[in-house]
Amino acid sequence: MTAAILAIVAALVPFAIWLYKRRAANNEDPYHQHELHREQIAKEIIHDDETSVRERFTNLQPSTFNLQHGSPANHHPRTIAPRRLDH
């Protein structure tokens, strides 16, 4: 029984070493580095897009508020709600 366990461990040790070396080599691989760089650029673009959308939304809020609440600058007869006549 002990010999069988030692044989399995002896077979797994080289496999574990191979996996470790493969991972180390993969991190140094130029293709892998290029992929990491492209992912970082994509994250920055997404972040910049979110920031610009927030800025545009913030800039649009006052004009949207004026349209909804009828400021004198945007006063137009079509924006006034009709009065209700109670009989």
Wavefront OBJ file of the C-alpha trace (Angstrom):
o trace
v 0.000 0.000 0.000
v 2.803 2.399 0.887
v 4.624 1.532 -2.313
v 1.520 2.378 -4.373
v 1.151 5.761 -2.686
v 4.843 6.526 -3.237
v 4.522 5.541 -6.903
v 1.567 7.910 -7.361
v 3.395 10.747 -5.596
v 6.528 10.054 -7.625
v 4.460 10.340 -10.805
v 2.754 13.555 -9.692
v 5.898 15.438 -8.642
v 7.305 15.815 -12.189
v 3.849 16.808 -13.415
v 3.617 19.524 -10.730
v 7.078 20.811 -11.625
v 6.129 20.906 -15.306
v 2.962 22.905 -14.496
v 4.970 25.381 -12.410
v 7.545 25.912 -15.167
v 4.817 26.246 -17.784
v 3.042 28.918 -15.778
v 6.299 30.825 -15.221
v 7.116 30.645 -18.933
v 3.579 31.712 -19.865
v 3.839 34.883 -17.763
v 7.026 35.845 -19.595
v 5.573 35.045 -23.018
v 5.367 38.159 -25.254
v 1.936 37.125 -26.529
v 0.641 36.846 -22.965
v 2.147 40.241 -22.092
v 0.501 41.726 -25.194
v -2.892 40.314 -24.151
v -2.518 41.773 -20.659
v -1.627 45.154 -22.170
v -4.667 45.086 -24.467
v -6.950 44.173 -21.550
v -5.565 47.117 -19.572
v -6.175 49.475 -22.500
v -9.737 48.164 -22.863
v -10.394 48.764 -19.152
v -9.100 52.335 -19.466
v -11.310 52.974 -22.500
v -14.359 51.640 -20.662
v -13.537 53.770 -17.624
v -13.064 56.875 -19.797
v -16.374 56.188 -21.561
v -18.176 55.885 -18.232
v -16.600 59.120 -17.036
v -17.556 60.995 -20.197
v -21.126 59.674 -20.021
v -21.397 60.830 -16.404
v -20.071 64.275 -17.364
v -22.547 64.561 -20.238
v -25.410 63.463 -17.998
v -24.381 66.004 -15.360
v -24.271 68.727 -18.014
v -27.708 67.719 -19.331
v -29.458 67.666 -15.961
v -30.103 71.432 -15.672
v -31.622 71.636 -19.152
v -33.716 68.526 -18.501
v -34.918 70.017 -15.232
v -35.848 73.243 -17.023
v -37.809 71.334 -19.642
v -39.695 69.360 -17.035
v -40.486 72.263 -14.711
v -40.972 75.067 -17.220
v -38.337 77.691 -16.521
v -38.875 81.123 -18.085
v -36.030 80.496 -20.543
v -37.811 77.476 -21.977
v -41.376 78.773 -21.629
v -43.424 77.603 -24.540
v -47.221 77.243 -24.742
v -46.961 73.530 -25.540
v -45.025 72.872 -22.313
v -47.759 74.283 -20.099
v -50.105 71.653 -18.761
v -53.780 72.355 -19.457
v -55.812 73.492 -16.475
v -58.506 71.263 -15.190
v -61.944 72.752 -14.943
v -64.044 71.379 -12.130
v -67.799 71.728 -12.808
l 1 2 3 4 5 6 7 8 9 10 11 12 13 14 15 16 17 18 19 20 21 22 23 24 25 26 27 28 29 30 31 32 33 34 35 36 37 38 39 40 41 42 43 44 45 46 47 48 49 50 51 52 53 54 55 56 57 58 59 60 61 62 63 64 65 66 67 68 69 70 71 72 73 74 75 76 77 78 79 80 81 82 83 84 85 86 87
